[in-house]
Amino acid sequence: RKPTNRSSVVFFLSLPLLFPGVRRLKLFRCKRKKTKHSLTMSDSSIPNEIKITAAGPRRNYISYAQKLLSNEEGGGFDRVILKGMGNAISKTVNIAEILKRRVANLYQKTEIDSMTVVDTLQDDAGNTSERRRAVSSITIVLSTAN
């Protein structure tokens, strides 16, 4: 069992005593709701669409996209749609560049968009507050046809 750092816990609890102007911090639980927007990342009705997350390994996305573009079983598409939001945007661009090098004659079309995400925060007393923030997203379409 890993020992806890008791000095930081004691400092956090004694913070109002050291600085009288500082109030106790309330702990909030976050519930997220997405607002309706033209780009919805939860739609998976398109078979050649790949939603890239920040946690997934690149090689899995690359091999799946290559399979979709080739004439193997489950493949044979003339285009692949890569979508990424927030921290996954740089990974989406990297995957698109790797695919353009590995598969010959690919054309790229890129769309950059932003959507509003509403975070509903609720403390232990039941008080709720909302926080709105903009999240960037990117859609890259790689196609063999011009």
N, CA, C and O atoms as a GROMACS GRO file, in nm:
protein
  584
    1ARG      N    1   0.084  -0.119   0.000
    1ARG     CA    2   0.000   0.000   0.000
    1ARG      C    3   0.088   0.124   0.000
    1ARG      O    4   0.186   0.133   0.074
    2LYS      N    5   0.051   0.219  -0.084
    2LYS     CA    6   0.130   0.341  -0.096
    2LYS      C    7   0.093   0.438   0.016
    2LYS      O    8  -0.025   0.467   0.036
    3PRO      N    9   0.191   0.489   0.090
    3PRO     CA   10   0.160   0.584   0.198
    3PRO      C   11   0.115   0.718   0.141
    3PRO      O   12   0.163   0.763   0.037
    4THR      N   13   0.021   0.782   0.210
    4THR     CA   14  -0.027   0.913   0.166
    4THR      C   15   0.066   1.022   0.216
    4THR      O   16   0.134   1.007   0.317
    5ASN      N   17   0.068   1.130   0.144
    5ASN     CA   18   0.148   1.244   0.181
    5ASN      C   19   0.067   1.328   0.280
    5ASN      O   20  -0.014   1.411   0.239
    6ARG      N   21   0.088   1.306   0.407
    6ARG     CA   22   0.006   1.371   0.509
    6ARG      C   23   0.032   1.521   0.519
    6ARG      O   24  -0.057   1.595   0.561
    7SER      N   25   0.150   1.566   0.483
    7SER     CA   26   0.178   1.709   0.495
    7SER      C   27   0.092   1.790   0.399
    7SER      O   28   0.048   1.900   0.434
    8SER      N   29   0.067   1.738   0.277
    8SER     CA   30  -0.017   1.812   0.184
    8SER      C   31  -0.163   1.810   0.228
    8SER      O   32  -0.235   1.908   0.206
    9VAL      N   33  -0.208   1.701   0.291
    9VAL     CA   34  -0.345   1.694   0.340
    9VAL      C   35  -0.364   1.792   0.455
    9VAL      O   36  -0.465   1.862   0.460
   10VAL      N   37  -0.269   1.798   0.546
   10VAL     CA   38  -0.277   1.889   0.659
   10VAL      C   39  -0.274   2.034   0.611
   10VAL      O   40  -0.347   2.118   0.663
   11PHE      N   41  -0.190   2.063   0.512
   11PHE     CA   42  -0.184   2.199   0.459
   11PHE      C   43  -0.316   2.238   0.395
   11PHE      O   44  -0.363   2.350   0.413
   12PHE      N   45  -0.377   2.145   0.318
   12PHE     CA   46  -0.503   2.174   0.253
   12PHE      C   47  -0.613   2.202   0.355
   12PHE      O   48  -0.693   2.294   0.338
   13LEU      N   49  -0.617   2.123   0.461
   13LEU     CA   50  -0.720   2.141   0.564
   13LEU      C   51  -0.695   2.265   0.648
   13LEU      O   52  -0.790   2.327   0.696
   14SER      N   53  -0.567   2.303   0.667
   14SER     CA   54  -0.537   2.418   0.750
   14SER      C   55  -0.527   2.547   0.669
   14SER      O   56  -0.492   2.652   0.723
   15LEU      N   57  -0.557   2.541   0.541
   15LEU     CA   58  -0.549   2.659   0.455
   15LEU      C   59  -0.637   2.774   0.504
   15LEU      O   60  -0.591   2.888   0.503
   16PRO      N   61  -0.764   2.749   0.548
   16PRO     CA   62  -0.843   2.861   0.600
   16PRO      C   63  -0.787   2.919   0.730
   16PRO      O   64  -0.809   3.036   0.759
   17LEU      N   65  -0.717   2.839   0.807
   17LEU     CA   66  -0.660   2.889   0.931
   17LEU      C   67  -0.539   2.977   0.904
   17LEU      O   68  -0.518   3.077   0.973
   18LEU      N   69  -0.459   2.941   0.804
   18LEU     CA   70  -0.341   3.020   0.770
   18LEU      C   71  -0.377   3.152   0.703
   18LEU      O   72  -0.317   3.256   0.729
   19PHE      N   73  -0.478   3.146   0.615
   19PHE     CA   74  -0.520   3.264   0.542
   19PHE      C   75  -0.669   3.285   0.568
   19PHE      O   76  -0.752   3.214   0.511
   20PRO      N   77  -0.705   3.380   0.653
   20PRO     CA   78  -0.846   3.398   0.693
   20PRO      C   79  -0.938   3.433   0.577
   20PRO      O   80  -1.058   3.403   0.583
   21GLY      N   81  -0.887   3.494   0.472
   21GLY     CA   82  -0.973   3.532   0.359
   21GLY      C   83  -1.010   3.416   0.270
   21GLY      O   84  -1.100   3.428   0.187
   22VAL      N   85  -0.942   3.302   0.284
   22VAL     CA   86  -0.968   3.186   0.199
   22VAL      C   87  -1.075   3.101   0.263
   22VAL      O   88  -1.063   3.060   0.379
   23ARG      N   89  -1.180   3.073   0.188
   23ARG     CA   90  -1.287   2.986   0.237
   23ARG      C   91  -1.256   2.842   0.201
   23ARG      O   92  -1.170   2.814   0.118
   24ARG      N   93  -1.327   2.751   0.264
   24ARG     CA   94  -1.309   2.611   0.230
   24ARG      C   95  -1.354   2.587   0.086
   24ARG      O   96  -1.453   2.642   0.039
   25LEU      N   97  -1.278   2.504   0.018
   25LEU     CA   98  -1.312   2.473  -0.120
   25LEU      C   99  -1.421   2.367  -0.123
   25LEU      O  100  -1.415   2.269  -0.049
   26LYS      N  101  -1.521   2.388  -0.208
   26LYS     CA  102  -1.627   2.290  -0.222
   26LYS      C  103  -1.586   2.191  -0.331
   26LYS      O  104  -1.528   2.230  -0.432
   27LEU      N  105  -1.616   2.066  -0.310
   27LEU     CA  106  -1.589   1.964  -0.409
   27LEU      C  107  -1.711   1.949  -0.498
   27LEU      O  108  -1.823   1.935  -0.450
   28PHE      N  109  -1.689   1.952  -0.629
   28PHE     CA  110  -1.797   1.944  -0.725
   28PHE      C  111  -1.785   1.815  -0.805
   28PHE      O  112  -1.675   1.770  -0.836
   29ARG      N  113  -1.898   1.758  -0.837
   29ARG     CA  114  -1.904   1.648  -0.931
   29ARG      C  115  -1.948   1.704  -1.064
   29ARG      O  116  -2.036   1.789  -1.070
   30CYS      N  117  -1.888   1.657  -1.170
   30CYS     CA  118  -1.914   1.713  -1.302
   30CYS      C  119  -2.002   1.618  -1.383
   30CYS      O  120  -1.971   1.500  -1.396
   31LYS      N  121  -2.111   1.671  -1.437
   31LYS     CA  122  -2.196   1.597  -1.530
   31LYS      C  123  -2.195   1.674  -1.660
   31LYS      O  124  -2.229   1.793  -1.663
   32ARG      N  125  -2.156   1.608  -1.768
   32ARG     CA  126  -2.141   1.678  -1.895
   32ARG      C  127  -2.256   1.646  -1.987
   32ARG      O  128  -2.300   1.532  -1.997
   33LYS      N  129  -2.305   1.750  -2.055
   33LYS     CA  130  -2.407   1.735  -2.157
   33LYS      C  131  -2.357   1.806  -2.281
   33LYS      O  132  -2.303   1.916  -2.272
   34LYS      N  133  -2.374   1.743  -2.395
   34LYS     CA  134  -2.336   1.806  -2.519
   34LYS      C  135  -2.456   1.878  -2.577
   34LYS      O  136  -2.567   1.825  -2.577
   35THR      N  137  -2.434   1.998  -2.626
   35THR     CA  138  -2.541   2.070  -2.692
   35THR      C  139  -2.552   2.020  -2.835
   35THR      O  140  -2.457   1.963  -2.890
   36LYS      N  141  -2.668   2.042  -2.894
   36LYS     CA  142  -2.687   1.998  -3.032
   36LYS      C  143  -2.606   2.085  -3.125
   36LYS      O  144  -2.603   2.208  -3.113
   37HIS      N  145  -2.540   2.020  -3.218
   37HIS     CA  146  -2.452   2.090  -3.310
   37HIS      C  147  -2.449   2.012  -3.440
   37HIS      O  148  -2.493   1.897  -3.444
   38SER      N  149  -2.399   2.072  -3.545
   38SER     CA  150  -2.397   2.005  -3.674
   38SER      C  151  -2.303   1.885  -3.674
   38SER      O  152  -2.325   1.789  -3.748
   39LEU      N  153  -2.199   1.887  -3.592
   39LEU     CA  154  -2.104   1.777  -3.584
   39LEU      C  155  -2.127   1.702  -3.455
   39LEU      O  156  -2.101   1.755  -3.347
   40THR      N  157  -2.176   1.579  -3.465
   40THR     CA  158  -2.195   1.498  -3.346
   40THR      C  159  -2.097   1.383  -3.350
   40THR      O  160  -2.094   1.306  -3.446
   41MET      N  161  -2.017   1.371  -3.246
   41MET     CA  162  -1.914   1.269  -3.242
   41MET      C  163  -1.970   1.133  -3.202
   41MET      O  164  -1.898   1.034  -3.213
   42SER      N  165  -2.095   1.126  -3.158
   42SER     CA  166  -2.150   0.997  -3.114
   42SER      C  167  -2.218   0.922  -3.228
   42SER      O  168  -2.257   0.807  -3.209
   43ASP      N  169  -2.233   0.984  -3.346
   43ASP     CA  170  -2.292   0.915  -3.461
   43ASP      C  171  -2.194   0.812  -3.514
   43ASP      O  172  -2.084   0.848  -3.556
   44SER      N  173  -2.233   0.686  -3.514
   44SER     CA  174  -2.146   0.584  -3.570
   44SER      C  175  -2.219   0.508  -3.680
   44SER      O  176  -2.191   0.391  -3.702
   45SER      N  177  -2.313   0.574  -3.749
   45SER     CA  178  -2.390   0.508  -3.853
   45SER      C  179  -2.311   0.497  -3.983
   45SER      O  180  -2.349   0.419  -4.071
   46ILE      N  181  -2.204   0.572  -3.998
   46ILE     CA  182  -2.123   0.567  -4.120
   46ILE      C  183  -2.015   0.461  -4.100
   46ILE      O  184  -1.935   0.472  -4.007
   47PRO      N  185  -2.010   0.359  -4.186
   47PRO     CA  186  -1.914   0.250  -4.163
   47PRO      C  187  -1.768   0.288  -4.188
   47PRO      O  188  -1.678   0.224  -4.133
   48ASN      N  189  -1.743   0.390  -4.269
   48ASN     CA  190  -1.604   0.427  -4.297
   48ASN      C  191  -1.559   0.549  -4.217
   48ASN      O  192  -1.465   0.618  -4.257
   49GLU      N  193  -1.625   0.576  -4.105
   49GLU     CA  194  -1.589   0.687  -4.017
   49GLU      C  195  -1.510   0.634  -3.898
   49GLU      O  196  -1.548   0.534  -3.836
   50ILE      N  197  -1.398   0.701  -3.866
   50ILE     CA  198  -1.314   0.661  -3.755
   50ILE      C  199  -1.309   0.777  -3.657
   50ILE      O  200  -1.266   0.887  -3.692
   51LYS      N  201  -1.353   0.753  -3.533
   51LYS     CA  202  -1.348   0.856  -3.429
   51LYS      C  203  -1.223   0.834  -3.346
   51LYS      O  204  -1.208   0.731  -3.280
   52ILE      N  205  -1.134   0.929  -3.350
   52ILE     CA  206  -1.004   0.916  -3.286
   52ILE      C  207  -1.010   0.980  -3.148
   52ILE      O  208  -1.055   1.094  -3.133
   53THR      N  209  -0.963   0.906  -3.048
   53THR     CA  210  -0.957   0.957  -2.912
   53THR      C  211  -0.811   0.979  -2.873
   53THR      O  212  -0.720   0.930  -2.940
   54ALA      N  213  -0.791   1.052  -2.768
   54ALA     CA  214  -0.655   1.080  -2.723
   54ALA      C  215  -0.590   0.957  -2.660
   54ALA      O  216  -0.467   0.949  -2.653
   55ALA      N  217  -0.670   0.861  -2.616
   55ALA     CA  218  -0.616   0.746  -2.544
   55ALA      C  219  -0.579   0.628  -2.634
   55ALA      O  220  -0.492   0.549  -2.597
   56GLY      N  221  -0.642   0.615  -2.750
   56GLY     CA  222  -0.619   0.499  -2.836
   56GLY      C  223  -0.483   0.501  -2.902
   56GLY      O  224  -0.431   0.608  -2.934
   57PRO      N  225  -0.423   0.383  -2.925
   57PRO     CA  226  -0.293   0.378  -2.993
   57PRO      C  227  -0.306   0.409  -3.142
   57PRO      O  228  -0.403   0.369  -3.206
   58ARG      N  229  -0.208   0.481  -3.197
   58ARG     CA  230  -0.212   0.524  -3.336
   58ARG      C  231  -0.215   0.406  -3.434
   58ARG      O  232  -0.286   0.410  -3.534
   59ARG      N  233  -0.138   0.302  -3.404
   59ARG     CA  234  -0.125   0.192  -3.499
   59ARG      C  235  -0.258   0.123  -3.524
   59ARG      O  236  -0.281   0.073  -3.634
   60ASN      N  237  -0.348   0.118  -3.424
   60ASN     CA  238  -0.479   0.057  -3.444
   60ASN      C  239  -0.563   0.138  -3.541
   60ASN      O  240  -0.629   0.082  -3.629
   61TYR      N  241  -0.561   0.270  -3.526
   61TYR     CA  242  -0.636   0.356  -3.618
   61TYR      C  243  -0.580   0.347  -3.760
   61TYR      O  244  -0.656   0.342  -3.857
   62ILE      N  245  -0.448   0.344  -3.771
   62ILE     CA  246  -0.385   0.340  -3.903
   62ILE      C  247  -0.415   0.209  -3.973
   62ILE      O  248  -0.451   0.208  -4.091
   63SER      N  249  -0.402   0.098  -3.903
   63SER     CA  250  -0.428  -0.032  -3.966
   63SER      C  251  -0.576  -0.047  -4.003
   63SER      O  252  -0.607  -0.106  -4.106
   64TYR      N  253  -0.667   0.005  -3.920
   64TYR     CA  254  -0.809  -0.001  -3.953
   64TYR      C  255  -0.840   0.083  -4.076
   64TYR      O  256  -0.918   0.041  -4.162
   65ALA      N  257  -0.782   0.202  -4.085
   65ALA     CA  258  -0.806   0.288  -4.202
   65ALA      C  259  -0.748   0.225  -4.328
   65ALA      O  260  -0.810   0.232  -4.434
   66GLN      N  261  -0.630   0.163  -4.317
   66GLN     CA  262  -0.573   0.095  -4.434
   66GLN      C  263  -0.662  -0.021  -4.478
   66GLN      O  264  -0.677  -0.046  -4.598
   67LYS      N  265  -0.719  -0.091  -4.383
   67LYS     CA  266  -0.809  -0.202  -4.415
   67LYS      C  267  -0.935  -0.151  -4.486
   67LYS      O  268  -0.983  -0.214  -4.580
   68LEU      N  269  -0.987  -0.036  -4.441
   68LEU     CA  270  -1.106   0.021  -4.505
   68LEU      C  271  -1.076   0.067  -4.648
   68LEU      O  272  -1.161   0.054  -4.736
   69LEU      N  273  -0.957   0.120  -4.670
   69LEU     CA  274  -0.922   0.169  -4.803
   69LEU      C  275  -0.882   0.056  -4.899
   69LEU      O  276  -0.890   0.074  -5.021
   70SER      N  277  -0.839  -0.058  -4.847
   70SER     CA  278  -0.798  -0.168  -4.934
   70SER      C  279  -0.920  -0.251  -4.974
   70SER      O  280  -1.031  -0.225  -4.928
   71ASN      N  281  -0.898  -0.347  -5.058
   71ASN     CA  282  -1.009  -0.432  -5.105
   71ASN      C  283  -1.021  -0.560  -5.024
   71ASN      O  284  -1.076  -0.659  -5.074
   72GLU      N  285  -0.971  -0.560  -4.901
   72GLU     CA  286  -0.983  -0.676  -4.815
   72GLU      C  287  -1.127  -0.688  -4.765
   72GLU      O  288  -1.210  -0.603  -4.796
   73GLU      N  289  -1.156  -0.793  -4.689
   73GLU     CA  290  -1.290  -0.811  -4.635
   73GLU      C  291  -1.325  -0.696  -4.540
   73GLU      O  292  -1.244  -0.657  -4.456
   74GLY      N  293  -1.445  -0.642  -4.555
   74GLY     CA  294  -1.488  -0.530  -4.473
   74GLY      C  295  -1.437  -0.397  -4.525
   74GLY      O  296  -1.468  -0.293  -4.467
   75GLY      N  297  -1.360  -0.398  -4.632
   75GLY     CA  298  -1.302  -0.275  -4.686
   75GLY      C  299  -1.361  -0.241  -4.821
   75GLY      O  300  -1.477  -0.271  -4.850
   76GLY      N  301  -1.281  -0.179  -4.903
   76GLY     CA  302  -1.325  -0.144  -5.037
   76GLY      C  303  -1.389  -0.007  -5.047
   76GLY      O  304  -1.456   0.022  -5.146
   77PHE      N  305  -1.371   0.078  -4.947
   77PHE     CA  306  -1.426   0.214  -4.953
   77PHE      C  307  -1.331   0.304  -5.031
   77PHE      O  308  -1.210   0.283  -5.032
   78ASP      N  309  -1.388   0.405  -5.097
   78ASP     CA  310  -1.303   0.500  -5.169
   78ASP      C  311  -1.264   0.619  -5.082
   78ASP      O  312  -1.185   0.704  -5.125
   79ARG      N  313  -1.318   0.627  -4.960
   79ARG     CA  314  -1.280   0.735  -4.870
   79ARG      C  315  -1.292   0.690  -4.725
   79ARG      O  316  -1.367   0.598  -4.692
   80VAL      N  317  -1.216   0.758  -4.638
   80VAL     CA  318  -1.217   0.734  -4.494
   80VAL      C  319  -1.233   0.869  -4.426
   80VAL      O  320  -1.168   0.966  -4.464
   81ILE      N  321  -1.320   0.875  -4.324
   81ILE     CA  322  -1.345   0.998  -4.251
   81ILE      C  323  -1.282   0.984  -4.113
   81ILE      O  324  -1.318   0.894  -4.037
   82LEU      N  325  -1.189   1.074  -4.080
   82LEU     CA  326  -1.124   1.076  -3.949
   82LEU      C  327  -1.179   1.194  -3.871
   82LEU      O  328  -1.179   1.306  -3.920
   83LYS      N  329  -1.226   1.168  -3.748
   83LYS     CA  330  -1.280   1.275  -3.664
   83LYS      C  331  -1.210   1.275  -3.530
   83LYS      O  332  -1.185   1.169  -3.472
   84GLY      N  333  -1.177   1.395  -3.481
   84GLY     CA  334  -1.113   1.409  -3.350
   84GLY      C  335  -1.158   1.537  -3.284
   84GLY      O  336  -1.186   1.637  -3.350
   85MET      N  337  -1.164   1.534  -3.150
   85MET     CA  338  -1.204   1.652  -3.072
   85MET      C  339  -1.102   1.681  -2.965
   85MET      O  340  -1.040   1.589  -2.911
   86GLY      N  341  -1.084   1.808  -2.933
   86GLY     CA  342  -1.001   1.849  -2.819
   86GLY      C  343  -0.857   1.804  -2.831
   86GLY      O  344  -0.787   1.840  -2.926
   87ASN      N  345  -0.812   1.725  -2.734
   87ASN     CA  346  -0.673   1.681  -2.731
   87ASN      C  347  -0.640   1.580  -2.840
   87ASN      O  348  -0.523   1.553  -2.865
   88ALA      N  349  -0.740   1.524  -2.906
   88ALA     CA  350  -0.718   1.424  -3.010
   88ALA      C  351  -0.697   1.487  -3.148
   88ALA      O  352  -0.679   1.414  -3.246
   89ILE      N  353  -0.700   1.619  -3.158
   89ILE     CA  354  -0.684   1.684  -3.289
   89ILE      C  355  -0.545   1.660  -3.346
   89ILE      O  356  -0.532   1.627  -3.464
   90SER      N  357  -0.442   1.674  -3.266
   90SER     CA  358  -0.306   1.654  -3.317
   90SER      C  359  -0.285   1.508  -3.358
   90SER      O  360  -0.215   1.482  -3.456
   91LYS      N  361  -0.342   1.415  -3.285
   91LYS     CA  362  -0.330   1.274  -3.321
   91LYS      C  363  -0.403   1.246  -3.452
   91LYS      O  364  -0.355   1.168  -3.534
   92THR      N  365  -0.518   1.310  -3.473
   92THR     CA  366  -0.593   1.293  -3.597
   92THR      C  367  -0.513   1.342  -3.716
   92THR      O  368  -0.510   1.276  -3.820
   93VAL      N  369  -0.448   1.456  -3.703
   93VAL     CA  370  -0.364   1.509  -3.812
   93VAL      C  371  -0.245   1.418  -3.838
   93VAL      O  372  -0.211   1.393  -3.953
   94ASN      N  373  -0.182   1.368  -3.733
   94ASN     CA  374  -0.068   1.276  -3.749
   94ASN      C  375  -0.110   1.149  -3.821
   94ASN      O  376  -0.038   1.102  -3.910
   95ILE      N  377  -0.224   1.093  -3.785
   95ILE     CA  378  -0.272   0.971  -3.850
   95ILE      C  379  -0.302   0.996  -3.996
   95ILE      O  380  -0.273   0.911  -4.081
   96ALA      N  381  -0.360   1.111  -4.027
   96ALA     CA  382  -0.389   1.144  -4.167
   96ALA      C  383  -0.259   1.157  -4.248
   96ALA      O  384  -0.252   1.110  -4.362
   97GLU      N  385  -0.158   1.220  -4.191
   97GLU     CA  386  -0.031   1.235  -4.262
   97GLU      C  387   0.037   1.099  -4.284
   97GLU      O  388   0.094   1.075  -4.391
   98ILE      N  389   0.031   1.012  -4.185
   98ILE     CA  390   0.091   0.878  -4.201
   98ILE      C  391   0.016   0.800  -4.308
   98ILE      O  392   0.078   0.730  -4.389
   99LEU      N  393  -0.117   0.810  -4.310
   99LEU     CA  394  -0.195   0.739  -4.412
   99LEU      C  395  -0.166   0.792  -4.552
   99LEU      O  396  -0.163   0.716  -4.648
  100LYS      N  397  -0.146   0.924  -4.564
  100LYS     CA  398  -0.114   0.981  -4.696
  100LYS      C  399   0.020   0.931  -4.748
  100LYS      O  400   0.038   0.920  -4.869
  101ARG      N  401   0.114   0.901  -4.658
  101ARG     CA  402   0.243   0.847  -4.701
  101ARG      C  403   0.234   0.698  -4.735
  101ARG      O  404   0.302   0.651  -4.826
  102ARG      N  405   0.150   0.625  -4.662
  102ARG     CA  406   0.143   0.480  -4.682
  102ARG      C  407   0.054   0.438  -4.798
  102ARG      O  408   0.083   0.339  -4.866
  103VAL      N  409  -0.055   0.512  -4.822
  103VAL     CA  410  -0.148   0.479  -4.929
  103VAL      C  411  -0.127   0.579  -5.042
  103VAL      O  412  -0.129   0.700  -5.020
  104ALA      N  413  -0.108   0.528  -5.162
  104ALA     CA  414  -0.080   0.615  -5.276
  104ALA      C  415  -0.206   0.685  -5.325
  104ALA      O  416  -0.316   0.631  -5.315
  105ASN      N  417  -0.189   0.805  -5.377
  105ASN     CA  418  -0.294   0.885  -5.442
  105ASN      C  419  -0.413   0.913  -5.351
  105ASN      O  420  -0.528   0.891  -5.390
  106LEU      N  421  -0.386   0.962  -5.232
  106LEU     CA  422  -0.493   1.003  -5.142
  106LEU      C  423  -0.509   1.155  -5.147
  106LEU      O  424  -0.411   1.229  -5.146
  107TYR      N  425  -0.633   1.199  -5.154
  107TYR     CA  426  -0.664   1.341  -5.149
  107TYR      C  427  -0.724   1.372  -5.013
  107TYR      O  428  -0.794   1.290  -4.953
  108GLN      N  429  -0.696   1.493  -4.964
  108GLN     CA  430  -0.738   1.531  -4.830
  108GLN      C  431  -0.830   1.651  -4.834
  108GLN      O  432  -0.806   1.748  -4.906
  109LYS      N  433  -0.937   1.644  -4.755
  109LYS     CA  434  -1.027   1.757  -4.734
  109LYS      C  435  -1.041   1.773  -4.583
  109LYS      O  436  -1.077   1.677  -4.514
  110THR      N  437  -1.015   1.891  -4.531
  110THR     CA  438  -1.014   1.914  -4.386
  110THR      C  439  -1.120   2.017  -4.348
  110THR      O  440  -1.133   2.121  -4.414
  111GLU      N  441  -1.194   1.988  -4.243
  111GLU     CA  442  -1.290   2.083  -4.187
  111GLU      C  443  -1.258   2.102  -4.040
  111GLU      O  444  -1.239   2.005  -3.966
  112ILE      N  445  -1.251   2.226  -3.996
  112ILE     CA  446  -1.226   2.260  -3.856
  112ILE      C  447  -1.353   2.323  -3.801
  112ILE      O  448  -1.411   2.411  -3.865
  113ASP      N  449  -1.395   2.280  -3.684
  113ASP     CA  450  -1.520   2.326  -3.628
  113ASP      C  451  -1.505   2.344  -3.478
  113ASP      O  452  -1.406   2.302  -3.419
  114SER      N  453  -1.602   2.406  -3.417
  114SER     CA  454  -1.604   2.425  -3.272
  114SER      C  455  -1.744   2.396  -3.222
  114SER      O  456  -1.843   2.431  -3.288
  115MET      N  457  -1.754   2.332  -3.106
  115MET     CA  458  -1.884   2.306  -3.049
  115MET      C  459  -1.884   2.347  -2.902
  115MET      O  460  -1.780   2.349  -2.837
  116THR      N  461  -2.002   2.379  -2.851
  116THR     CA  462  -2.015   2.422  -2.713
  116THR      C  463  -2.055   2.302  -2.628
  116THR      O  464  -2.151   2.231  -2.658
  117VAL      N  465  -1.980   2.280  -2.520
  117VAL     CA  466  -2.009   2.174  -2.425
  117VAL      C  467  -2.052   2.240  -2.295
  117VAL      O  468  -1.986   2.332  -2.247
  118VAL      N  469  -2.163   2.192  -2.238
  118VAL     CA  470  -2.216   2.246  -2.113
  118VAL      C  471  -2.183   2.147  -2.002
  118VAL      O  472  -2.226   2.032  -2.006
  119ASP      N  473  -2.106   2.193  -1.903
  119ASP     CA  474  -2.075   2.113  -1.786
  119ASP      C  475  -2.168   2.154  -1.673
  119ASP      O  476  -2.174   2.272  -1.637
  120THR      N  477  -2.242   2.059  -1.617
  120THR     CA  478  -2.329   2.086  -1.505
  120THR      C  479  -2.259   2.036  -1.379
  120THR      O  480  -2.234   1.917  -1.364
  121LEU      N  481  -2.227   2.128  -1.289
  121LEU     CA  482  -2.156   2.095  -1.166
  121LEU      C  483  -2.255   2.090  -1.050
  121LEU      O  484  -2.342   2.176  -1.037
  122GLN      N  485  -2.241   1.988  -0.966
  122GLN     CA  486  -2.330   1.973  -0.852
  122GLN      C  487  -2.246   1.942  -0.729
  122GLN      O  488  -2.165   1.849  -0.729
  123ASP      N  489  -2.265   2.022  -0.623
  123ASP     CA  490  -2.190   1.997  -0.500
  123ASP      C  491  -2.269   1.903  -0.409
  123ASP      O  492  -2.378   1.858  -0.445
  124ASP      N  493  -2.214   1.874  -0.293
  124ASP     CA  494  -2.276   1.779  -0.201
  124ASP      C  495  -2.409   1.828  -0.146
  124ASP      O  496  -2.495   1.748  -0.109
  125ALA      N  497  -2.427   1.961  -0.141
  125ALA     CA  498  -2.552   2.017  -0.088
  125ALA      C  499  -2.663   2.015  -0.191
  125ALA      O  500  -2.778   2.044  -0.157
  126GLY      N  501  -2.634   1.981  -0.316
  126GLY     CA  502  -2.736   1.976  -0.420
  126GLY      C  503  -2.743   2.100  -0.506
  126GLY      O  504  -2.826   2.107  -0.596
  127ASN      N  505  -2.657   2.199  -0.481
  127ASN     CA  506  -2.654   2.319  -0.563
  127ASN      C  507  -2.590   2.287  -0.697
  127ASN      O  508  -2.488   2.219  -0.703
  128THR      N  509  -2.650   2.336  -0.803
  128THR     CA  510  -2.596   2.311  -0.936
  128THR      C  511  -2.554   2.442  -1.002
  128THR      O  512  -2.610   2.548  -0.976
  129SER      N  513  -2.454   2.432  -1.086
  129SER     CA  514  -2.412   2.545  -1.167
  129SER      C  515  -2.367   2.492  -1.302
  129SER      O  516  -2.323   2.378  -1.314
  130GLU      N  517  -2.379   2.575  -1.403
  130GLU     CA  518  -2.343   2.534  -1.538
  130GLU      C  519  -2.221   2.612  -1.585
  130GLU      O  520  -2.203   2.729  -1.552
  131ARG      N  521  -2.138   2.544  -1.661
  131ARG     CA  522  -2.020   2.607  -1.721
  131ARG      C  523  -2.017   2.569  -1.867
  131ARG      O  524  -2.021   2.451  -1.902
  132ARG      N  525  -2.010   2.668  -1.953
  132ARG     CA  526  -2.005   2.645  -2.097
  132ARG      C  527  -1.862   2.666  -2.145
  132ARG      O  528  -1.792   2.758  -2.102
  133ARG      N  529  -1.820   2.578  -2.235
  133ARG     CA  530  -1.686   2.592  -2.291
  133ARG      C  531  -1.688   2.545  -2.436
  133ARG      O  532  -1.767   2.459  -2.473
  134ALA      N  533  -1.601   2.602  -2.514
  134ALA     CA  534  -1.591   2.566  -2.655
  134ALA      C  535  -1.485   2.457  -2.673
  134ALA      O  536  -1.376   2.466  -2.618
  135VAL      N  537  -1.519   2.355  -2.749
  135VAL     CA  538  -1.427   2.245  -2.778
  135VAL      C  539  -1.407   2.240  -2.928
  135VAL      O  540  -1.504   2.232  -3.004
  136SER      N  541  -1.283   2.244  -2.971
  136SER     CA  542  -1.251   2.239  -3.113
  136SER      C  543  -1.259   2.095  -3.163
  136SER      O  544  -1.236   2.001  -3.088
  137SER      N  545  -1.292   2.081  -3.290
  137SER     CA  546  -1.298   1.949  -3.351
  137SER      C  547  -1.247   1.959  -3.495
  137SER      O  548  -1.249   2.066  -3.556
  138ILE      N  549  -1.203   1.846  -3.548
  138ILE     CA  550  -1.151   1.841  -3.684
  138ILE      C  551  -1.208   1.718  -3.752
  138ILE      O  552  -1.222   1.612  -3.691
  139THR      N  553  -1.239   1.733  -3.880
  139THR     CA  554  -1.284   1.622  -3.964
  139THR      C  555  -1.196   1.620  -4.088
  139THR      O  556  -1.191   1.718  -4.162
  140ILE      N  557  -1.128   1.508  -4.109
  140ILE     CA  558  -1.041   1.494  -4.226
  140ILE      C  559  -1.096   1.381  -4.310
  140ILE      O  560  -1.113   1.268  -4.263
  141VAL      N  561  -1.124   1.412  -4.437
  141VAL     CA  562  -1.172   1.313  -4.531
  141VAL      C  563  -1.057   1.279  -4.625
  141VAL      O  564  -1.006   1.365  -4.697
  142LEU      N  565  -1.016   1.153  -4.624
  142LEU     CA  566  -0.911   1.104  -4.715
  142LEU      C  567  -0.978   1.018  -4.820
  142LEU      O  568  -1.042   0.918  -4.786
  143SER      N  569  -0.964   1.055  -4.948
  143SER     CA  570  -1.031   0.980  -5.053
  143SER      C  571  -0.934   0.948  -5.166
  143SER      O  572  -0.838   1.021  -5.190
  144THR      N  573  -0.962   0.837  -5.234
  144THR     CA  574  -0.880   0.798  -5.349
  144THR      C  575  -0.930   0.865  -5.476
  144THR      O  576  -0.855   0.876  -5.574
  145ALA      N  577  -1.055   0.911  -5.476
  145ALA     CA  578  -1.110   0.981  -5.592
  145ALA      C  579  -1.092   1.130  -5.572
  145ALA      O  580  -1.100   1.180  -5.459
  146ASN      N  581  -1.068   1.201  -5.680
  146ASN     CA  582  -1.049   1.345  -5.673
  146ASN      C  583  -1.182   1.410  -5.665
  146ASN      O  584  -1.191   1.533  -5.658
   0.00000   0.00000   0.00000
